[in-house]
Amino acid sequence: MPKLILTRHGQSQWNLENRFTGWWDADLTEKGVAEARKGGRLLSEAGIKPRFAFTSLQTRAIRTLWLGLEEMGLTWLPVEKSWHLNERHYGALTGLDKGEPAARHGAEQVHIWRRSYDIPPPAMPADSPYLMTGDPRYAGIVIPQAESLKLTLERVLPYWQASIVPILQAGTETIISAHGNSLRALVKHLFRVPDETVTDVEIPTGNPLVIDLDSKLSPTQARYLDGDRASKLPALPA
C-alpha cells in the first residue's frame, strides 16, 4: 500500500505574532517558506514521490504544498483543494493575541477552549473584522462560527472517506498539506487516539509526517522526516 504524507503549513505571520488564526488567511513568513522548501527537499532525499495532493483553501497550506512540490520537481502533480481541510475555526478568538482572552475570561477558561476536545470557543460576532462571508472561495458554504476539535473532525472525516481514501486504495502515494487541527483530526482517526488525549498530539510546522499504511489504511509505521523538529507520535493502532 502507498505512503500518506501529512504536512502542516510552514510558519504563518499570525503564528509568529502568536494570534489565533483559524480560517483567517494569514500568509507564510520567510521562515515558513524555508520550512516548506525544506520539507520538499527532505521528501525528495528520502525518495518519496507522491502522485496526488490535497490541500485546504487557505493560502498558507496551498503555498506550503507548492513550495514543497517545486523542491521535488513535482509542480505538475494533480491537486484537489477543499474547505474541509481548513484549520479549526476559532470563532470570537480569531485575530486575538493568545494572551488576550486569558485577561478577559481567565486562563482556565481559555485552556478549555483551546485544549478540550468538544467545547468550542464563543461564536464569531456579527461585527467581527474577520468575517469571511464575502470571500468568493466560500461561496455556497455555511462558514462555521466556531469549532471544537470534535466539530473539525466531523467535517474532515467525510471528506477523507469520500475523496482521499479512494486515491489511497488505488495505490497512489498521497500528500496532504493542511493545518494543525485538521491534521490532528486525521491523526486521531488513523491512530485511534482517545478523545481525552488527542489534544496532546502536536503537529510541527513544515515537517512532513510519512505514514506507511496497510491494506485497511491502518498505519504500520510513521516518522517525521526532520528529526530535530519531530513531535511525539501516538502509538500505532493494535
ABEGO torsion letter per residue (X at the ends): XBBBBBBBBBBBAAAAAGBBAEABBBBBBAAAAAAAAAAAAAAAAAGBBBABBBBBABAAAAAAAAAAAAAAGAAABBBBBBAAABBBBAEAABGBBAAAAAAAAEAAAAAAAAABAABBBBBBBAABAABAAABAAABGBBBBABBBAAAAAAAAAAAAAAAAAAAAAAGBBBBBBBBAAAAAAAAAAAAGBBAAAAAABBBBBGBBBBBBBBAAGBBABBBBABAAABBBBBBBBX
